[in-house]
């Protein structure tokens, strides 16, 4: 099955992981998109990559202009859509380009909207927010499938705000951010970390939360006897005043740069805990997401630290694992009270969870491709059953206010 995959950043490691899943599931993807790095890749996981130009973090006006130009010139992409059964778009801006390319090419492919974050502008009550929501609704009416990485995106945004399931009839699919291992091995072994302070906390992946950095640096500065912090990934420098300076100022807080998937067992094996708290869009997207690091840490034996009142915390609660805090500021007290025996119990609880909870294997990849194509098969995992009906108050999750006067 040929699949045209439109992405916001060809150089994003998460894009490579999704392409790997698609190929393992039997699809033949061609990847089209912008990039955040200076040079474009020629291929992603052996799939051809078509560069649409460079965009930049936090420069929304520039990205909007590039999106419009790409959509207007989408006819030049028709050769890449020829024979495609599925056209899949990662993010709203790429959905606009993908729909334009599909229309101009005359392709009859299914259109899939893959949404992995709800940007704060999508919830703005101003003119920009209303325009973006209207554009999203119009595009979703032309799409066949909405794929999300967290059930709270449906409960908190797409159903109550955008009318999905009421006035927008579109199939929905949950694709969790699991670690891709086509032939999963045994659970992560203990690497002999000293079970006692200083406790090592790993913060991996997309590093974009200013408040998290402030909390971790403050604790590391005051309590070098209690905590060490190790950061690995891709910092969004636009979100910080001086990321490199803050990190360099403390000997017990280090930044190891980017990494590849094969590095995950080692990086998570070197820490006791994984920071799975995000405040970048506090009360909104940060309260609803289920991030990559949640699955990566759990699979590789680092105990996740999360807030109990958000979707990540609820996920951990349902599985009976992790450290769940009422407030991030409670971290110091929680670590002070932690004994080697208590930590061993946390790790044992984590090891008792079936590996498939955190890992997508070859069969999952085939189910995913079948679901994207509209064939039999479902990628919704049993662990997603806690979603239920959309009573967010009972779940302790934020509910956006009603948007009066907006026709959905």
N, C-alpha and C positions, 0 to 999 in steps of 0.2 A: 504494500500500500504506500503510494507516494503521499507525503505530507509536507506542506509548505508552512514553516514555523517562523512567524514574525516576532522578533524579540527587541527589547529596549536596549540591550547591551550584549554584543557578541562576546565580550571578554568576561562576562559574569560567570564565575564557577558554577552557579546554580543552573545556568542555561546548559552548560556542558553536562550536568547530571541529568537534566530532563532529556536531552538529546540521546544520552546513553540509554535511558529507559525506553525511548521510542524505538531506537534501533534494536534493542534486545527484545522488544515486543513484536517485531516483524515489520515496522514501518521503515520507509526509505525517506528520511527527512532532508529537505534543503532549508537552510537557516538564513533568514534575511533580517537585517536589523542595523541599528546604530551601534556605536561603540563608545566607551569612555576612555579607552587607552589610545595612545598616539597611532599605533599600527594595527591594521585589521588582520585577523587570522584568516588563513586560506581555507581552513576546515575546522570543524568542531566535532570531536569524537568520530572522525572520518566522514562526517557529513559536510557537503560543500557549504561555504559561508559567503553570503552576498552582502557586501558592505554598503550601507546607505549613508555613511558619513559619521562624523564625530559629534557627540553631544556632551554636556557637562553637568555635574551635580549642582543642584540649587539654582540653575539658570533656566527657570521654567519658561520664560518668554522665548529664549533661543530654541528650546526644545519644541515649543508650540509652533514656531515658525518652520523648523525643520520638518515637523510632522505634516503641516499643511503642504509644504513643497513636495514632500514624498508622496502624499496622497494625490496631489494634482498630477504628478508625473508617474503614477502607478502603472500606466499602460506599458511602460518599458519593462515591467516585471512579469509580463504575461508569459514569457517563455519559461520562467521558473515555476509557474503554476500549472503549466500544461500537463494534464494527466493526473493532477492531484485529486485525491478523494477527500482530503481534509485540509482546511486552511485554519491554522491555530495562531492566536495572537496573545502574547504575554504582555499585559497592561492595556489600558484604554487607548493610549496614543497609537499603539501598534494595531489595535482593533480597527481604528479609523483607516490606517494604511492598508491593512489586510482586506477590509471590505471593499475599498476602492479598487484594489488590485484584482479581487475576485470578480467584481462587476465589470471592469474594463477588459478582463481576459475572457469573459463569458463562461468561466468555470462553474460547474454545478456542484462543487465540493461543499461538504458540511463546514460551517463556520463555528469555531470554538473560541470562546473568550476565557482566557486563563487569568484570574485575578488573585494576586498574592499579597496585596496590601490595599488598604483604603486610605488614600492620601487625604490629609486634613482639608484640602481645598474642595474635595467631593462633599464635605459636610458643612461647608461655609454657607451661611444664610444670605450672603451678598450676591451681587450680579454674577461674579465669576463662578461661584458654586452652583447657582441655578443653571447657568449655561452649560457647565460640565455635566451636571446630572441629566439635563435634557439631551445632550449629545449621547451620553451613555445609554439612556433609555432608547433613543432612536436606533442606535447600533445594535443593542440587545434584541430589538424586535426583528432584526435581520439575521440574528445568530441562531444556531441550533442548540448550543450547549454552553452552559456557564460552569466553569471548573474553578473551585476555590480550595485553598489550603487549610482553612479552618471553618468549622461549622458556624462559628460566631459571626463570620462575615455575612452569612445568609440570615441568621437570626437578628442581627443588629443593624444591618444596612440594606442588603438587597431586597429582603421581604418587606420590612416596614417603610423604608424610604423610597425604594425604586419600584415597588409593586410587583416584584417577581413572585409568581405563583398566584397572583390575583388578576392583574391586567397585562402582565408580560408573561406569555406562555413560553417557557424555555426549559429544557432539561437542565438539571443541576447534578454536579459530580464533585465529590470530595477527593482531592489528591493530597494526602498528607506529605509533609516534607521528610519522608523517610530516607535513611541511608540506603543507597543502591548497592546491593551485593547479589550478583546473579546466582552464586552458590554460597550462601551464608555459612560461615564456620561457627565454631563454638563461641560462647559468650566471652567477653573480654577478661583476660586473667588479671590478677592483682600483680602489679609490678614492684611490690615491695616498698611502697611509700611509707615513711614513718607515720604511724597512726596517732598523730599528736601535733600540737602547734610547733612552728607556725603552719597553719592550714593553707594550702595552696588553692587559689581560685583561678580558673581559666575563663577568659572572655574571648570567644572565638567567633569568626565570621565577619558579617558586615558591622563594623564599629562606627556607630552613628549617634550614640546617645550621650549628650553632654552631661546629663544628670548622673548617669551611671558612672561615668569617668570621675566626676566630682566625689561621689560616694566612695568609690574604691580608692581613689588617691588619698582622700581624707583619712580613711581607716588605715591604709598602709603607712601613712605619715605618723599617725598617732600610736599605732600598735604594731611595730615591726616584730614584736615578740609573738603576735597572734596570727598575722596573715602575710602571705606573699601573693602577688597578683601577676599573672602571665597573660598577655594579650597577643593574639595572633589573628591576622585577617587583613581586611581592606578598610582603613579609616576613611570616613567621609570628612575630609579636612575642613570643608565648608561649615560643618556643624560645631567646630571647636575653635576657641581663641588661639590656643597654642598646644596642640596635641603632643608634638614631639618634646616640647619643653616640659610639660607636665610629667610625662613619662620619665624623661632623663633626670628629673630632680630627685627621684627616689630609688635607692638601690634595690628595694624589695618589690618594685613594680617595673616590669620589663615588657618591651614590645618586640616580638619576633618576626614581624612582617607577614607576608602572605604565605600560603601553603597549598598543597594539593591534597586530593582525597586520600592518597596513600599515606599522608602524614598524620591523619586523624588518630589512629590507634596510639601512636607515640605521644602526640600532643595532649590528648585527653588522659593518657596513662601517666602523665607527669604531674597531674593535679588531683586534688581530692574532690573538688567541687567545680561546677560549671555555672557561670552567671547567665541566667535565663530571664533577666528582668530588663524591661525596655520602657523608657519614659518619653521617647521622641515625640509620640503623639498620644500623650497620657490621657486616659479616659476614653479614647477612641480606638484607633488601629492598635495601639500598644496593649489595650485591654482585650482585644479580640484575636490576635494572631497566635499561631502555633509555630514558632520559629525553627529553622534548620537545626540550630544548636541544641534544642530540646531533644531531638531524636539522636543526633550525633553523640552528645554526651552520654545519654542513657545507654546507647548501644556499646560505647567504648568504656563504660565503667566509672565515669565521673558523675557524682551525685548532683542533679540540677538544683539550683536555688531559684525560687520563683515567688511572686506575690500570690497569696492565697485567693484574692478576690478577682483575679482575671482568668482568662481562658486557659492560659498555661498552668496556673495553679490548680484549676479544676481538673485538668487533664491528669496532673500528678496525683491529686486527691483520689480520683477514680481508680488509679492504678495502685495507690497506697505507697508511693515512693516520693523521694526528694525532700528538700527543706522548703517549707511553705511559710512565708513571713507575712504578718499583717501589714508591716511597713518595712521598706528597705533599711531604714535606720535601726531596725531591730537586729540587723546582721551581727553586730559586735556582741550583743548579749547572747545570741544563739551560739556563736563560736566559742565564747568564754565558757558556756555551760557544757560544751561538747566534750565527751570523754572518748578515749580510744574504743571502748566497748560500744558506746552509742554510735560511733562512726561505723564500726564493723556491722552493726545492725542495719544502718542505712544502706550500706553496700550489699548486704545479704538480701534486703528487700528488692533492691534494683536487680540483682542477679536472678531473682525468682520470677521476674516477668518474662514471658515467652519472647524469644528473639524477634519473631515476626512483628511484634508490636512496634518495633523501631526500624525494621529493615524491610525493604522491598526486594523480592527475589525475581527470578525469571518469569515465574507464573504471574506475578503481579504486573510485570511489564506487558505481558500478553493481554491480561485483562484490561489494562489501561488503554492499549491501542484498540482493542475491540470496543471499548466504551466510547472512545473518541470517534470511531467510525460508525457508531450507532448499531453495532452488532451486539449479540448477547455477551454478557460479562459485566461485571461491576467492580470498580476499584474502591468502593466505600468499605472501609475496614470495620470489623466488629467493634473496635474500640471507639468508633464514632457514634455508637448508639446512645451515648449520654446526651446527644444534642436535643432530642425530643422536640416538643412544640416550643414556640418562641416566647416563653415567659422569662425574659431576661432578668427581671427583678428577683425571681426565685433563685436564679443562678448567680446573683451577685454581680452581674455584668451591666455596664452602662447602656442605657437605651437612648438613642438620639431623640431629640424633640421632634414633634410633628412639624412638617414643613407646609404651613397653610397656603392655599392658593396654587400649589404646584400640581398641575395635571399629570398624573401618572398613567 
